[in-house]
Amino acid sequence: MTTCRRRHKLLLPVLWCIIALASLVVLGPTGTTAEDADQPSLAQVESSHAPPTARASTALAASQAFLPNPAVAAMLAQVQQSTLYTYTGQLSGEWPALIGGVPYTITTRYTDSGTPIQMATQYVYEHMQALSLTVSYHDWTYLGHSNRNAVGVLTGTTHPDEIVLVTAHLDDMPSLGLAPGADDNASGSAGVLVAADILHQYQFERTLRFVFFTGEEQWLWGSHEYAESVYNAGDNIVAVYNMDMIAWNSDISPTLWLHTRRPDNPGYAGDLAIAGVFTNVVDVYGLSGDLTPVITADGTSASDHSSFWNKGYSAILAIEDWNDRNEHYHTSNDRLQFLDMTYFTNYVKASVGTAAHLACPLQEAGILTGVVSDAITFMPIAGAQVQVKSGLCPTHTGISDSEGVYSLTLPVGVYSVTASASRYWPNTALGVVITSTAPEDLDMPLIPVRFTYMPLVFKNAL
């Protein structure tokens, strides 16, 4: 299929060469200037402007529209209102939960409540353990207070070192007496449990960690210590999706807020990419009539996401419309009966889809193949690097063989593809759609650098 692209350069019309080369003196491949070819990627920009304490980690590129994935659609279909009702009721003490094989009623989840909060953390730990996740407690001590977070891990397949956190705080208020905390934050915790229920059935490129924090109501103690520990360990956390109060809606508008850092903050782009995943999920999976997400770039530090901002990680806070504030907030009346279960269920559907796309599912795959060749001679280029990127998922890299042929197996989606080789200008194709139905054939001609810069040379007269 590629014979016509390998003709000898003598067959190329001289006039065509002159015209083509003249245009390339001004413009590089894909319509960029020569200076643009060396511009840093978003990940590099993020790293160069990261806070002084930030450890290098993979930054998500700016979010772009993506195709609906049948596997992700199946995940969303598994989110059931009855399940959320059950989990939220158990966490908020409406009825007993089975903990350690014994029924126990959780009457409070206040961080310093002793046995009740220990039972609550054991409840989510055992729940994740039953899903065969790798589970652990993260014990913390801060300002003389001690407690534990609960963590469940689903290890990624192709890029396990890139980590997506799906989080919520388990503790609640008030500090004395009955503290059901149904909305704040049994709702977010139930959302994490349902996400774990569903996502553990699938394979993802990245590692997923489901994390339940304590000490959130006391100035983010648990998440502060956890963020400190993963930072010190050098964990490559690419995204943190934090759910806090996602079930209250007392008006006709199903508005929700996605909080990022302010636009003038160097971390804003990474946060915006995560929020963009959520809004795309709402659009492509038929939730736009059920949810109205509003990206709010105010840099609020009112929940556990901000502990990760402080360490240079990209994160967002997903929360209900704060203009429609829960009248039972931090009282003993924050109960299951006051929640909008339809809104809650749709919110969790979008959250499951967001987590899935951030982690990049592997259920559906397709093939990208083609030939890298010299654009002037049409001869194949061996050893060229072909990088395939999405705004969401890890970069995939292939190398062309002696015939210039490359082939990559990729999750279905929309990608940018860049071919590069020594002494050639890189060539980038945007909006390349990979499906599971047929291979995508994409040839990548490269312009030799030597033809794009022809300085005049003057000799001194004798």
N, C-alpha and C positions, 0 to 999 in steps of 0.2 A: 504493500500500500504506500510505501514511501519512496519508490524508485524515482518518481518525477522530481523529488526534492534533492536529489544527489547528483545533478548534472554538473559537469565541469564548468569552472568559472568562465572559460572562453566562450561558452554559449550564451552568456549573459550580455545583453545589449549594452554597449558602452554608454550610450546616452542615458539609459535608465540608471546606471551606476552614478553618473555625475549628478543627476537630479536627486537621487536618494541620499547621496552623501552630503550634498549641499544642505538638505533639510536637516540632516543629523548633526551638523555643526552647531545648530541652534537648539534643537530638541533632542533629548535622549529617548530611549524606548518608552512606550506607553504614554507619550506626551509630557514627560517630565524634563526639566532642564538638567544639564550635567551636574549642577550643584545639588539638585534634588536627589540624585542617585545615591548620595552619601548621607542623606538626612537620617537621623536616628528613628527607630521605631517607637511606638507608644511605650513599650516596655522599657526601652532605654531612657526615654524622657522621664518616666515615672521614677526609675532608679536614680537618675542623676539629680532629681529634685526631692528625693525622699527625705523625711526627717533624719537628723543626725543619728538617731537611735535605730533607724530602720535596718533590718537585715534584708539582704537581697532576696527577692522572691519573684515568681512569675506574675506579671501584671496582665490582666485581661485587656485585650484590645477593645476599642470602642464597639459597643454592641451593634449588630446589624440584624436585619430581618433574617429569619431562618425558616426553613420548610417545616411543616408539621411532621413529626416522626410517629409512625404507627405505634411503636413501642411506648412512647411517651403518652400518646392518646389512651392506650390501654392502662397505663399507670393512673391517669386522672380518673378514668372510669371506675377504678377500685376505691376511690375515696367515698366513703359512705357516711351519711349523717348519723346513722345509728351508732357507728363505731365511735365517732367523735363525742356523741352524747354519753356513751358508756365510759370512755376514758376520762372525760371531764368530770362526770359524776363521781367516779372513784377517787380522782385526785382532790376534788373539793368536798369530799365527805358526805355526799348525798346518800351513799350506800357503801358497804365495806368493800375493800379491795383485797385480793388474795396476795399476801406478802409472806414469803417464807413458808408457803403452804397453809397459812392460817388467815382467816378473815380478820381484817383490821380496818377501822374507820379513821381516816385521816382528818382530824378536826382542825388542824392548823399545819401550815408549812413554813411558819416563821423560822428564820435561820437559827435563832438561839432557843428554839423550843425543845431541843433535846431529842427524846424518842420520836415524836411525830415527824420531824424533818428527816431523821435517820430512816424511818420507815418509808417516807416518800422517795428518798434517793434509792433505797433498796427496791422499791416497786419498779422504778424505771430501769434500774440495772437488770433485774430479773426479766423484765419484759424484753430488753434487747438481747439478753443472754439466750432466751428461748428462740430468738430468731437466728441463732448461731453467729451473731456478730462477735467480734473480739471486744470484750468489755473490760472496763477497769474503773476504779474510783480514783479521782484526782484529789488527794487530801491537800488542804490549804490552811495556812494560818496567817492572819493579817490583823494588825493592831490589837493583838491579844485575843482575837476570836478565831475559832477553828471550826471547820466543817469539811464537806467534800462535794465535788462535782461528780457526775456520772457520765461516762463516755462509752460509746459504741462505735466500732470501726468496720467499714466495708472497704476492703482493700481494692484499689484500682488494678486494672490488668496491664495496660500498656504504659501508663505514666503514674505509677503508684506514689511517686514522690511529690506529685502535685495534689494538694489537699483542699477539699471544699468542706467548710463547717456549716452544719445546719443546727441552729442553737435556739435555746429559750431558757429563761430563768424559772426554776422550780419553786423557789421560796415565795412567800406572800406576806401580806399585812391584813389586819392590824397585829400589833405585837402581843396583845393580851386577849384572852378569851377565844371565841370561835372565829376562825379566819378561813372561810371557804376558798376565797381567791379564784372564783370560777373564770372570770375574764382575765384577771391579773394574778397569776398568769398560767392557770390550768389550761387556758385556751391555747397559748403558744406551745406549752409542753405537750398537750394532746396532738398538736400539729406535728411536732417532731416525732412522736410515737407512731403516728400514722405514716409519716414519710419513711420511717425505718421499716414499718410493716411491709410497705409496697416496694421500696427501692432495693431491699435486700434480695429480692427475687431476680434481679437483673445484674448484668455486668456493665461496668463503666470504665472509661479510660482512666479517670482520676479516682483517688481515694475519697470516700465520704466519711466524715465523722459526725455523729449525732451527739451533741453535748448539752447536758442539763446543768445549769449553774445554780449555786446557792449564794446567798449574800448580796444579791442584786439590789434588794431594797435598802441595804446598808452601804450605799456608795460603791456598788459593783465589786465587792470584795472577791467573790469567787472567780469572776471572769478576769479581774485584774491579775490574780495569781496564775490563772491558766494561761492568759496571753503572755505573761512573763516567762512561763515555763516553756511554751512552744517557741517563743523567740529565742531563748537561751539554747534550745535544742537545735535551732536552725531549721525548723520546719518550714517547708515551702507552701504556705497557705495562700492560695490564689483567690479565694472568695470566702466571705463570712455572711451567711444569710440568717439574720436574727429575728425571731418572731416574739413579739411582746404585746399582748392584748389585741386579739384579732377576731373577737366574737361579738362586740357590742355595735348595734346599729339601730337607732331609734327613729330614724326618719326614712323617707322614701328613696334617698340617694345612697347607693352602695359604695360610698367613697372610702378609700383607704389611702394611707400615706406611706411613701417609701423615702426614708430620710437618708441623705447623703451629706458629705462635707460640702462646704461652700465652694462656689466656682473658682475662687481665687486660691483655694488650697491645692497643693500639688497632688493630693490623693483623690481629688474630685473625679478625675477621669475613670479611675478604677472602680469607684463606687457607682458612677453613672452606668458603667458597663453592666454591673450586676442588676441595677434597677431596670435597665433596658431589656434584660432577659425576661424579667417579670412582665413588663408591658407587652413584649412580643408573645409570651405565653398566653396572656389574656386575649390578644388579637387572633392568634392562629388556632387556638383550641376552642373557640366559640364561647368565651367567657365575657366578651365585651359588653353584653347586655346585662351581666350579673355583677360586674365589678367595675369601679371607676378609679383606677390607680392614679395618684398624683405624686410626682417626684418632687420632693421638698428638700431643696439644697440649703438647709439652715445650720448644718453642723451640730445638731442637738446631741448632747452627751448623756441623755436620760435613760440609757439602757446599755446592755452588755456589749453591743457592737463597738461602742467608743473605746473600750479597753483594747480592741484590736487596731483601731485608728492610731492609738497612742504608740503602737509598735510598728506602724508603717504598713499595715495590712489593709486591703480593700474590704469594705464591709458596708452593709446597709441595715437599717432598722425598718422592719415591716410592722405596721401598727394600724389600728382603726383610725377613723377620722376624729382627730382631737378636737375639732370644732363641735362635734356631736359627742360630748364627753359623757362617759359612764357615770351616772349619778350615784352609783354604789361603790365607786372607786375607794379602795382601802377601808372598806367597812365590812361588818359581818353579814351584810346583805348582798355582797358580790357573789350571787348564787346562779346556778345553772338555769333556773327558771326565767331569768331576765335576759338570756342571750338570744341573739338572732341566729338560729341554727342554719338557715339557708345561706345567709351571708357568710357565716363561719365555714360552712362546708365548701363554698365556692372559693373562699380565701385559701383554704388548705389545698384545694385542687391546683390553684395557681402556684402555691408554694411548692408542691410536689413537682410540678412541671419545671419550675425555676431550678430547683435542686438537681433534677435530672439533666437538664440542658447544661448547667454549670459543670456537672461531672462528666458529661458526654457519653451517652449510652452506646453500646456496641451491638445491639440486637439486629440492626439493619445496616448493611454495608454494601458498597459498590466499588467499582474499579475505575481508576483514572490512568490512562496510558497515552503514549505519544512518542514523538521523536524530537530530540534537541539537535538543531542543525545550525550551521553557519548561514546567516541570512544572505551573504554575498555569493558564496560558492555552492551553497546547498549541501555541503558535505556534513556528515554526522559528526557530532561532538561527543567524544567519550569522556566519562568522568565528570560530566556536568551535574551540578546539584539542583534538584527540584524540591522546593519547599512549598508545602501546602498548608495554608493557614485559614482558620476561621476566627471571627471575633470572639468566640467562646472557647474553643477546644484547643488542645495541645497541637503544636506544629508537627506535621509528618514530613519526613525527608526521604527522598530517593536519589539514586545515582544512575546516570545513563550508562549503558553498556557500550561495547565497542561499535555497535551500530547506531549509537545515539538514542536507543530505546530506553524508556523508563516505564515503570508500572507500580502503582500504589493501591493498596486496598484501604478504603476510607469509610468511616461512618457516613450515612446519608446526610446531606447538608449542602450549604452554599459556601464556597471557598474562594480565596485568592491564591493563585498559583504563580510562583516566581522561579524561573530557571536562571542559573548563573554559572559562569565558568571563567577561568583565568583568561585575561586579556579580551573579555567580551563584556558588553553592557548587559546588565540583567534585564530580563523581559518579564513583565507581570500581566497576567490575565485576571480580571475581576469577575465576580458573579458566576463562577463555574459551579454548575449544579451536578451533584453526585446522587444518583438514584440506585436502587437495588435491581432495577429491571434490565439495564443494559450498560456496558462499559461506556465511559465518556472518553472520546478520542480528542486529545489536545496536543498538537504539535507546537513547539516553542523555538522559533528562529531567533538567533542572537546576533547582534551587530558587533563586529570586531571594533575594539576601542581604537585601534590604530587608524581607522578611517574617519573617526569623528573629531580629530584634533590635528590640524595641519598648519603649524606655525610657519611664518615666513622667516628664512634665515638670511641675514645680511653679513657679508664679509667686509672687513675694513679694506679700503683701497690702499694699495702700496704706494 
